[in-house]
Amino acid sequence: MYRLALALLILALAPAAAEAAPFGELPVQSVQNPARCLRATGAPGEVVRWAPEGAEFQQATASGFSAPVKIALGESFLECPIVKAKPTGAAVVIENVDDGIAFAVREPGGAWGPNQLIEAKTGHFLDDPAVAISPRGDVAVGWTDTTLVNKDLAARVMVMRRPAGGKFGAPEELQKPTPYRAGKPHVVLGMQVDGTVLALWNPDNPEVRERQLVLFTSAAPGAAFATPVRISSNLELNDFSLTTAPDGRAIAIVDEGAHTRVLERPPGGAFAQVADLGYAETFLGAVAVALRPDGAAVVAWQDLSHLQVKAIRRGGLGPFSKPERVGVAPEHPYGEELSGFPGGAPTDHEGRGLAAAFAGNGQPVLTWAPTATLGKLNWTPATVTTFSGAPQALSGPLRDADSVTPVILADGTPAVAWSDVSTGGDSHLHLAIEGAAAVADPPAPNVVIGRITQIRHGLGVPFRCSAACDVRATVPDGVVGTRSLRAAGSGTLKLLPDFDPIMLTRADSANVQVLTGAAGGRAATSRNVKAKLRVPRLPRLEGLAAVRRGKKIVVTWHTAGPLRRASVVGIASSTRALADPFFGSVVEGKGRRHFRLTVGTDFGKAFVQLFLFYEPDATERRIAVVPVRDGKAAASGARGGQREGQRLRVAPGAQRIVGADRLLEADRGHVVRDRPRVELRHAEHLQRLRQ
């Protein structure tokens, strides 16, 4: 059944035979360190990726990747290197390091120069590095210098320039040290073919407390920066970008919440709006922009509600097309597992976002790793489209694609590079080329799954493989684990919740979906295995009452004994159908016997659903659906006497949609509820739609 589902999913994403030639994957390459922060540099066929204390560069060719060249930059903590390069070979790499900001420059057609350090002075913190380079080797470096001024944090925005083949001049101040409240400013840079620098940065809006300005300035070689010009007064969440063509034409993306504005500047001119993308998802990845020298462009984004990919395009100078949908919306948006920190590498969740480029024949290429669903598993396949057919999924469900990027080979052929990791196995680097014959998967090993056991804060899935293998398991609600073997042998996969507890449909068991296949392969075999669970002894809940008082519902009860190592989550609903407790209110046991819980009425007023989170096992299940009484009726009923000792009826649960960012701190034994930017923006958008 699951093989059929997987086959149908891949066929749905693959292009038809009459459409553009599909991308074929070359033999997978094992790498010593996780290939996180994988990006195309802008030089033909060149990609860069994170490496301990620096960056590694490799050349993608029709036969695969070249040997890596490492550029040492210094010790850093979970930072991605940033690289800009040109077809001439001119390039600059920059990264935050412990002592400040380190960078190195490669001359056109030459080798990398020495590591250079912008050292942080005592009491100062340097971050948000930015770079730009011209084909002839002019370089601009930008950063933010933060320090304490009169008990307030103040930010200074800096740029340093050098002419082609010359030396860097003194740092120049785009913004003097200024206290900030809406967010720390940073600079983005672009550069024309003649070395003229374009810069955007975002000081506070003095008139609107929670918004920022976006200012634009430019400077020709040897000249001072011009007086800044305001291009936005309503920047939200620090999200803006700049893409520059050789003649100085530029496209800026400015996120203003309900309006994600696309601004264009003709060579030597001023920015003006050319499109409005509406609400766009900019937390998990930026809006992708590619701009050809002749003015052809593609702008792609994901909408905030459903992560549906959309794009506007044009074949030259002139207006953009109407927005077009690219592929289908994910079944479970925001449901994928967030990337971790394997081998000390950065998470680089943004590496799964959209990235765009133009191939040598002028066709646009768009890559990303959307959320796909197979049974209980939400996974992220490396995906590509050239806008001449349906998107093509390149990778399988055994491993998530971590960083995905389009890379244009030296002969102009489009290709896609991506990386993945799995505990116990090799980290992989993949390359798929348009029109290439895909290599066959290794033979699938024989995999035996043992008896699943409960371990502290999770489940252990023992397995034995007849050859090198990848094993992946998942349970409701989005708890996923991976484990690999480099050769025949046995191991144990651990399902340890990072964000959501294990959602149970029964108190005594959990259904575990297990996928197995050859190490680095695309094909997977799926099976369901039932895990028997111990049922914790918990005190009986009695005297339950849910009373609506205005826009709040007050739920009270007591227990027959102290409630320890457990919490109760409550959320209001309009029906008895299983609710998502992600936005619910929480009360911790802490050995108490009397409880009062207040929940909002945003999601309903008729019922309150209660969920029990048991900390030692990191499990959660629905335990009751409680009708809500009106406050006046409840007061009248109370005068007639209230029944005590009412026992809760245990209600069977069902799988719910993943709430991707409720943090489970299992080792500390409590749930911390946090709604980061993606969820706040999503909630804000849905609220505005309701209005």
WOWOZI-V828282 format. One record per residue. N is the residue number from 0. SS is DSSP state (h for helix, s for strand, l for the rest). PSI is psi in whole degrees, -180 to 180 (none if undefined). D_LAST is the distance of its C-alpha to the last C-alpha in Angstrom with 1 decimal. Layout:
BEGIN
<<N,SS,PSI,D_LAST> <N,SS,PSI,D_LAST>>
END
This chain:
BEGIN
<<0,l,-48,42.7> <1,h,-31,41.1> <2,h,-43,43.6> <3,h,-44,42.4> <4,h,-42,38.7> <5,h,-42,39.5> <6,h,-42,41.6> <7,h,-37,38.9> <8,h,-46,36.4> <9,h,-40,38.9> <10,h,-36,39.8> <11,h,-32,36.2> <12,h,-17,35.8> <13,l,148,39.3> <14,l,153,40.1> <15,l,159,42.2> <16,l,-32,45.9> <17,l,-5,45.6> <18,l,-163,43.0> <19,l,152,43.6> <20,l,134,46.0> <21,l,163,44.5> <22,s,131,44.8> <23,s,134,47.5> <24,s,135,47.8> <25,l,172,51.0> <26,l,137,52.6> <27,l,146,50.4> <28,s,125,51.7> <29,s,139,51.9> <30,s,153,51.3> <31,l,-42,52.4> <32,l,151,49.2> <33,l,132,45.6> <34,l,55,44.7> <35,l,163,41.4> <36,l,32,39.9> <37,l,124,41.4> <38,s,150,40.8> <39,s,140,42.6> <40,l,-27,44.3> <41,l,-18,44.6> <42,l,148,48.4> <43,l,123,49.5> <44,l,3,49.2> <45,s,136,48.6> <46,s,156,46.2> <47,s,151,45.8> <48,s,163,44.8> <49,s,146,44.9> <50,s,152,48.3> <51,l,125,49.5> <52,l,32,50.2> <53,s,-147,49.3> <54,s,150,48.4> <55,s,134,50.0> <56,s,138,50.3> <57,s,153,51.3> <58,s,125,52.0> <59,s,128,50.6> <60,s,177,53.1> <61,l,-18,53.8> <62,l,1,55.7> <63,s,-159,53.2> <64,s,144,52.7> <65,l,174,55.4> <66,l,144,56.5> <67,l,149,54.1> <68,s,119,55.0> <69,s,135,53.8> <70,s,115,53.1> <71,s,131,53.4> <72,l,-23,51.1> <73,l,170,51.4> <74,l,137,49.9> <75,l,169,46.2> <76,l,103,43.5> <77,l,46,41.1> <78,l,140,40.7> <79,l,135,40.5> <80,l,148,42.9> <81,s,130,41.6> <82,s,137,43.8> <83,s,132,43.9> <84,s,162,46.8> <85,l,162,48.1> <86,l,-21,50.3> <87,l,-10,53.3> <88,l,-14,53.0> <89,l,135,51.9> <90,s,158,49.5> <91,s,137,48.3> <92,s,140,46.9> <93,s,150,45.4> <94,s,145,44.1> <95,s,130,43.4> <96,s,173,46.5> <97,l,-33,47.7> <98,l,-2,49.6> <99,s,-125,47.2> <100,s,125,46.3> <101,s,145,48.8> <102,s,162,49.2> <103,s,151,51.8> <104,s,139,52.5> <105,s,124,54.1> <106,l,156,56.0> <107,l,125,55.9> <108,l,8,58.1> <109,l,-164,59.1> <110,l,171,58.6> <111,s,138,56.3> <112,l,-176,57.4> <113,l,157,57.6> <114,l,132,54.7> <115,s,142,53.6> <116,s,128,51.9> <117,s,102,49.8> <118,s,136,50.7> <119,l,129,48.4> <120,l,161,50.2> <121,l,130,50.4> <122,l,3,47.2> <123,s,148,45.2> <124,s,124,42.8> <125,s,130,42.5> <126,s,-171,39.8> <127,s,54,37.4> <128,s,149,40.3> <129,s,149,39.9> <130,s,158,42.6> <131,s,152,43.5> <132,s,149,46.8> <133,l,162,48.5> <134,l,-28,50.7> <135,l,-7,53.8> <136,l,8,52.8> <137,l,142,51.2> <138,s,141,48.9> <139,s,137,46.2> <140,s,133,45.0> <141,s,157,42.1> <142,s,172,40.9> <143,s,133,39.3> <144,s,113,41.6> <145,s,137,40.1> <146,s,174,42.1> <147,s,125,42.0> <148,s,113,42.5> <149,l,48,42.9> <150,l,6,41.0> <151,s,145,38.0> <152,s,132,37.5> <153,s,142,38.1> <154,s,140,37.8> <155,s,128,40.2> <156,s,124,39.5> <157,s,152,42.8> <158,s,142,44.2> <159,s,135,47.8> <160,s,158,49.4> <161,s,146,52.6> <162,l,164,54.2> <163,l,127,55.3> <164,l,0,58.2> <165,l,-161,58.2> <166,l,157,57.3> <167,s,139,54.1> <168,l,-175,53.9> <169,l,150,52.8> <170,l,142,49.1> <171,s,143,47.0> <172,s,113,44.3> <173,s,-34,41.0> <174,s,128,39.5> <175,s,164,41.7> <176,s,117,41.0> <177,s,128,37.7> <178,s,147,35.7> <179,l,155,32.2> <180,l,-39,29.1> <181,l,-24,26.2> <182,l,150,28.3> <183,l,130,31.9> <184,l,155,32.5> <185,l,165,34.3> <186,s,145,35.9> <187,s,146,35.8> <188,s,150,38.9> <189,s,166,40.1> <190,s,137,43.6> <191,l,169,45.3> <192,l,-26,48.5> <193,l,6,50.5> <194,l,0,49.2> <195,l,132,46.7> <196,s,134,43.9> <197,s,137,40.2> <198,s,138,38.1> <199,s,142,34.4> <200,s,173,33.4> <201,l,81,30.5> <202,l,166,31.4> <203,s,147,28.9> <204,l,116,27.1> <205,l,-15,28.9> <206,l,-20,26.2> <207,l,114,23.1> <208,l,-42,23.9> <209,l,10,21.8> <210,l,163,22.5> <211,s,159,25.7> <212,s,161,27.6> <213,s,121,29.2> <214,s,147,32.7> <215,s,139,35.2> <216,s,167,39.0> <217,s,162,42.0> <218,s,125,45.7> <219,l,161,48.6> <220,l,129,51.4> <221,l,-7,53.4> <222,l,160,51.0> <223,l,161,48.7> <224,l,141,44.9> <225,l,165,43.5> <226,l,130,41.4> <227,l,148,37.8> <228,s,133,35.2> <229,s,128,31.5> <230,s,-9,29.4> <231,s,146,26.1> <232,s,1,24.7> <233,s,35,21.5> <234,s,139,22.9> <235,l,132,21.0> <236,l,29,22.9> <237,l,15,26.2> <238,l,109,25.6> <239,s,159,27.7> <240,s,169,30.7> <241,s,128,33.6> <242,s,129,35.6> <243,s,138,38.8> <244,l,163,41.3> <245,l,-33,45.0> <246,l,2,45.0> <247,l,-8,42.2> <248,l,140,39.4> <249,s,149,36.4> <250,s,126,32.8> <251,s,140,30.4> <252,s,126,27.1> <253,s,119,24.8> <254,s,113,21.6> <255,l,31,19.1> <256,l,-105,16.2> <257,l,-17,13.8> <258,l,113,17.1> <259,s,105,20.2> <260,s,138,22.8> <261,s,117,26.1> <262,s,142,28.8> <263,s,142,32.3> <264,s,121,35.6> <265,l,162,38.6> <266,l,122,42.0> <267,l,3,42.7> <268,l,-159,39.6> <269,l,156,36.2> <270,s,141,32.9> <271,s,150,30.4> <272,s,135,27.1> <273,s,-12,27.8> <274,s,158,24.6> <275,s,118,21.1> <276,l,-5,20.2> <277,l,-151,16.5> <278,l,126,15.7> <279,s,144,19.2> <280,l,114,20.7> <281,l,8,23.3> <282,l,-44,24.2> <283,l,-7,26.3> <284,l,154,27.8> <285,l,164,27.6> <286,l,131,26.9> <287,s,136,30.3> <288,s,133,32.2> <289,s,136,35.7> <290,s,119,37.5> <291,l,156,40.9> <292,l,-28,43.5> <293,l,4,43.3> <294,l,-12,39.6> <295,l,145,38.3> <296,s,156,35.2> <297,s,135,32.7> <298,s,124,29.4> <299,s,146,27.7> <300,s,170,24.7> <301,s,133,22.6> <302,s,157,18.9> <303,l,-35,17.0> <304,l,-45,15.5> <305,l,-1,18.7> <306,l,29,21.4> <307,l,127,22.3> <308,s,134,24.9> <309,s,161,24.7> <310,s,151,27.2> <311,s,145,28.2> <312,s,164,31.9> <313,s,151,34.7> <314,l,2,38.5> <315,l,-160,39.6> <316,l,147,38.7> <317,l,-171,36.0> <318,l,159,32.4> <319,l,159,30.5> <320,l,170,29.8> <321,l,154,26.4> <322,l,137,24.7> <323,s,144,26.4> <324,s,141,25.7> <325,s,110,28.4> <326,l,-160,29.3> <327,l,158,26.9> <328,l,146,24.0> <329,l,147,25.3> <330,l,-38,25.2> <331,l,79,24.4> <332,l,143,22.7> <333,l,16,23.6> <334,l,-5,26.2> <335,l,158,29.3> <336,l,132,31.8> <337,l,144,31.7> <338,l,146,35.0> <339,l,-149,37.5> <340,l,59,40.4> <341,h,136,43.4> <342,h,24,46.7> <343,h,10,45.1> <344,l,156,43.0> <345,l,160,39.6> <346,l,-45,36.6> <347,l,47,35.4> <348,h,-27,32.3> <349,h,-19,31.3> <350,h,-17,34.4> <351,h,-6,32.5> <352,l,-179,30.1> <353,l,142,30.6> <354,s,140,33.8> <355,s,152,35.1> <356,s,169,38.6> <357,s,131,40.8> <358,l,172,43.9> <359,l,-29,47.3> <360,l,6,46.9> <361,l,-5,43.7> <362,l,141,41.3> <363,s,149,38.1> <364,s,128,37.9> <365,s,131,34.7> <366,s,155,34.9> <367,s,176,32.6> <368,l,87,32.6> <369,l,170,29.5> <370,s,124,28.9> <371,s,157,30.9> <372,s,132,31.4> <373,s,104,34.7> <374,l,-123,34.8> <375,l,-14,33.5> <376,s,129,34.0> <377,s,125,31.4> <378,s,171,33.5> <379,s,98,33.4> <380,l,141,35.8> <381,l,129,37.0> <382,s,146,35.7> <383,s,148,36.7> <384,s,147,36.1> <385,l,16,37.9> <386,l,19,35.6> <387,l,14,38.4> <388,l,-173,37.3> <389,l,151,35.2> <390,l,152,34.9> <391,s,123,37.8> <392,s,128,37.6> <393,l,-23,40.7> <394,l,165,40.8> <395,l,-180,40.9> <396,l,-2,39.1> <397,l,-28,41.9> <398,l,142,40.7> <399,l,139,37.4> <400,l,127,37.7> <401,l,-64,37.4> <402,l,131,37.7> <403,s,135,37.6> <404,s,142,38.7> <405,s,143,40.1> <406,s,131,43.6> <407,s,120,45.7> <408,l,170,49.4> <409,l,-30,52.2> <410,l,7,52.9> <411,l,-2,49.3> <412,l,133,48.4> <413,s,145,44.9> <414,s,168,44.7> <415,s,130,42.2> <416,s,141,43.1> <417,s,166,41.4> <418,s,162,42.4> <419,s,164,42.1> <420,l,159,43.5> <421,l,133,44.5> <422,l,130,46.2> <423,l,-13,49.9> <424,l,180,50.1> <425,l,148,50.4> <426,s,143,47.6> <427,s,150,47.3> <428,s,127,46.8> <429,s,151,46.1> <430,s,125,46.7> <431,s,134,45.9> <432,s,139,47.3> <433,s,129,46.4> <434,l,-7,49.3> <435,l,152,51.0> <436,l,128,52.2> <437,l,137,50.3> <438,l,150,52.6> <439,l,151,52.8> <440,l,150,51.5> <441,l,157,54.2> <442,l,140,55.4> <443,l,130,53.1> <444,l,162,54.9> <445,l,124,55.5> <446,s,126,53.1> <447,s,127,53.6> <448,s,128,51.0> <449,l,-169,52.4> <450,l,123,51.2> <451,l,133,47.9> <452,s,157,48.2> <453,s,134,46.1> <454,s,174,46.4> <455,l,121,45.0> <456,l,27,41.2> <457,s,-158,41.3> <458,s,148,43.4> <459,s,128,46.4> <460,s,100,47.1> <461,s,146,50.8> <462,s,162,51.9> <463,s,131,55.0> <464,s,144,55.2> <465,l,-10,58.2> <466,l,180,57.3> <467,l,135,54.7> <468,s,159,51.3> <469,s,135,47.6> <470,s,135,46.0> <471,s,137,42.3> <472,s,152,40.8> <473,s,151,37.4> <474,s,159,36.1> <475,l,134,32.7> <476,l,87,30.5> <477,l,16,31.1> <478,s,120,34.3> <479,s,144,36.6> <480,s,149,40.2> <481,s,150,42.6> <482,s,137,46.4> <483,s,157,49.0> <484,s,138,52.8> <485,l,-13,54.9> <486,l,176,57.7> <487,l,144,58.6> <488,s,-162,58.1> <489,s,160,55.8> <490,s,180,52.8> <491,s,125,50.0> <492,s,134,46.3> <493,s,128,44.2> <494,s,98,40.6> <495,s,113,39.4> <496,l,134,35.7> <497,l,-34,34.3> <498,l,-48,30.6> <499,l,143,30.0> <500,l,171,32.7> <501,s,115,34.4> <502,s,123,32.4> <503,l,142,34.9> <504,l,-19,34.8> <505,s,152,38.1> <506,l,-25,39.6> <507,l,6,42.9> <508,s,162,42.1> <509,s,139,39.8> <510,s,124,39.8> <511,s,125,40.5> <512,s,125,40.1> <513,s,126,42.9> <514,s,139,43.4> <515,s,154,46.8> <516,s,-180,48.5> <517,s,146,50.8> <518,l,125,50.1> <519,l,4,48.2> <520,l,166,47.8> <521,l,-33,44.9> <522,l,146,45.8> <523,l,146,44.9> <524,s,132,46.0> <525,s,141,43.5> <526,s,156,44.4> <527,s,132,42.9> <528,s,132,44.8> <529,s,128,44.3> <530,s,123,44.7> <531,s,133,46.2> <532,l,149,44.7> <533,l,141,46.2> <534,l,113,44.3> <535,l,145,44.1> <536,l,115,45.4> <537,l,150,42.7> <538,l,149,43.0> <539,l,139,41.8> <540,s,132,38.5> <541,s,163,39.1> <542,s,38,37.6> <543,s,137,34.0> <544,s,140,31.4> <545,s,117,27.6> <546,s,129,26.4> <547,s,128,22.9> <548,s,96,22.9> <549,l,-124,19.7> <550,l,11,17.0> <551,s,154,19.9> <552,s,127,22.4> <553,s,123,26.0> <554,s,128,28.2> <555,s,150,31.9> <556,s,171,35.0> <557,s,165,38.4> <558,s,153,40.6> <559,s,-21,44.2> <560,s,175,45.1> <561,s,138,43.7> <562,s,114,40.8> <563,l,152,41.8> <564,l,31,40.6> <565,s,157,37.4> <566,s,156,33.8> <567,s,130,31.3> <568,s,130,27.7> <569,s,140,25.2> <570,s,140,21.7> <571,s,154,19.9> <572,s,160,19.1> <573,l,-18,18.4> <574,l,178,21.6> <575,l,-6,24.9> <576,l,146,24.2> <577,l,126,24.9> <578,l,163,22.1> <579,l,115,21.9> <580,h,11,23.2> <581,h,-44,22.2> <582,h,18,19.7> <583,l,170,22.0> <584,s,152,24.0> <585,s,138,27.7> <586,s,129,30.9> <587,s,148,34.2> <588,l,-62,37.4> <589,l,31,39.9> <590,l,9,42.5> <591,s,166,40.7> <592,s,-16,40.9> <593,s,134,38.3> <594,s,146,34.5> <595,s,127,31.3> <596,s,130,27.9> <597,s,127,24.6> <598,s,153,21.4> <599,s,170,17.7> <600,l,18,15.7> <601,l,-30,12.7> <602,l,7,14.4> <603,l,167,15.9> <604,l,-6,18.1> <605,l,-34,21.1> <606,s,158,23.1> <607,s,127,23.9> <608,s,132,25.5> <609,s,136,28.3> <610,s,140,29.7> <611,s,120,33.0> <612,s,117,33.7> <613,s,112,37.5> <614,l,-45,38.3> <615,l,-35,41.9> <616,l,-8,40.8> <617,l,43,37.3> <618,s,156,36.1> <619,s,136,33.0> <620,s,153,32.7> <621,s,134,30.8> <622,s,-16,33.0> <623,s,152,31.1> <624,s,114,28.3> <625,s,121,28.2> <626,s,144,26.9> <627,l,132,25.0> <628,s,149,26.6> <629,s,148,25.2> <630,h,-41,26.7> <631,h,-43,28.8> <632,h,-37,30.1> <633,h,-40,31.0> <634,h,-40,32.9> <635,h,-42,34.8> <636,h,-33,35.7> <637,h,-34,36.9> <638,h,-27,39.4> <639,l,-1,40.8> <640,l,135,41.3> <641,l,134,39.2> <642,l,132,40.5> <643,l,164,41.4> <644,l,13,42.2> <645,l,126,39.5> <646,l,139,39.5> <647,l,140,36.4> <648,l,125,36.4> <649,l,125,36.1> <650,l,131,33.6> <651,l,141,34.2> <652,l,-175,31.5> <653,l,161,30.5> <654,l,139,29.6> <655,l,166,26.0> <656,l,145,24.1> <657,l,135,25.3> <658,l,105,23.6> <659,l,-16,25.4> <660,l,36,25.6> <661,l,113,26.4> <662,s,127,29.9> <663,s,110,32.8> <664,s,81,35.7> <665,h,-38,38.2> <666,h,-28,41.2> <667,h,-10,40.0> <668,l,35,39.0> <669,s,162,35.4> <670,s,131,31.8> <671,s,124,30.0> <672,l,124,26.2> <673,l,130,24.8> <674,l,94,21.5> <675,l,-175,22.7> <676,h,-41,21.0> <677,h,-41,20.2> <678,h,-38,18.4> <679,h,-44,16.5> <680,h,-40,15.4> <681,h,-46,14.5> <682,h,-41,12.5> <683,h,-43,10.7> <684,h,-46,10.0> <685,h,-37,8.7> <686,h,-42,6.4> <687,h,-35,5.0> <688,h,-39,5.4> <689,h,-33,3.8> <690,l,none,0.0>>
END
